Amino acid sequence: MRIAIIHEWLVTYAGSERVLEQMLAVYPDADLFCVIDFLDDQSRDFILGKKPTTTFIQHLPKARSKYRSYLPLMPLAIEQLDLSGYDLVISSSHAVAKGVLTGPDQLHVSCIYSPIRYAWDLQNQYLKEAGLDRGIKGWLAKWILHKIRLWDARTANGVDSFIAISHFIARRIKKSYRRESTVIYPPVDIHAFTQVDNKESFYLAASRMVPYKRIDLIVEAFSKMPDRRLVVIGDGPEFNKVKAKAGKNIEILGYQEFGVLKDHMQRARAFVYAAEEDFGIIPLEAQACGTPVIAYGKGALLETIRDLASHEEPTGVFFKSQTVESIKETVEYFEKNMEGITPEACRKNAERFAPEVFRENFSRFVENEYERFHKAMNI
């Protein structure tokens, strides 16, 4: 059986790359394809040192730094990849990878991190954040996204089986493509973290500082709780905005190496997270440290955090709205009831998302789909 794996782009090691790493651990002999590949030679271990086949976008001007600007060309680019010689095609997709062309005798399994966020339900939010919600450039961006949306919906027909990374994303797949999917949660490297039982009095927030993460909201809320200490780790375009809102009780550390993040995560009283997530790795890393999570109660976090109000072995609490008052009320509620959350429960919950669990679920699903597919073809 010849296997091809198609990933969007290889420029860093982030959430979807962690999934790709485990896919390759299951199928190490698979050939790898992507739109562009600009990984350093020292950063190729997670793809087993493979040299992927790329598209023509790899050779366009400033593709290394401006590859997202070539989004209008990516549907054309991904369709030029010749996968006709493969029995099994696996796409790792949050944008265009699922649009590869396959034939009737090829099984195409697509792992969807989300239908293209900025083309579907989050279009208006992304355009506003990019300053493209009005004017000539705004209308051009909307027209391009309209065309991408049509292409994205059409290419869903070329997928035989969908994997969703959460039930939240499964609902988004159903809404966008009118297709059912099987939920297989992404891998979280819980083995890189150890449970610490003795917690200190500070709270921790950590994330890339981009608008939807709402780090500014967390900082604003804790600035109005001067008797509580907050440590913030992360950098990004919102850094100055976040720093300007920080009171004397808030320590902004900026970007930190993994060891510093891990140390704070293990010692924190609780980890605070205000984003609506498709999955959300870092709240699970906190739980792997035995640390409870105070999070916005929407999206996939409802699946990865066990609420103090409704679960026998809770791992956190949810605030109902992305407002300062809701966060303040939830922090106060947490402090009154935090004895009900144990480090053991947090760690146990995180273990459900270990890499070996993903590998087992993923390989079983693909093998079952391959067997079913070929039985249906009477081969």
Protein Blocks (a to p, Z undefined) as FASTA:
>chain_A
ZZddddfbdcbdcfklmmmmmmmmmmmmbccddfbdcbdfklmmmnoopacdddfklmgg
hklmmmmmmmmmmmmmmmmpccklpfbdcdddfklmmmpccdfkbccddddfbdcfklmm
mmmmmmmmnopagcjklmmmmmmmmmmmmmmmmmmmmpmbdcdfbfklmmmmmmmnopac
ddddddddfklpccdfbdcfbdcddddddfklommmmmmmmmmmmkbccddededjklmm
mmmmpcfkbccebjadfklmmmmmmmpmbdcdfbdcfkopmlmmmmmnopacddddehjl
lmmpccfklpfbdcbdcdfbdcfklmmmmmmmmmmmmmmpcfklmmmmmmmmgfklmmmm
mmmmmmmmmmmmmmmnoZZ
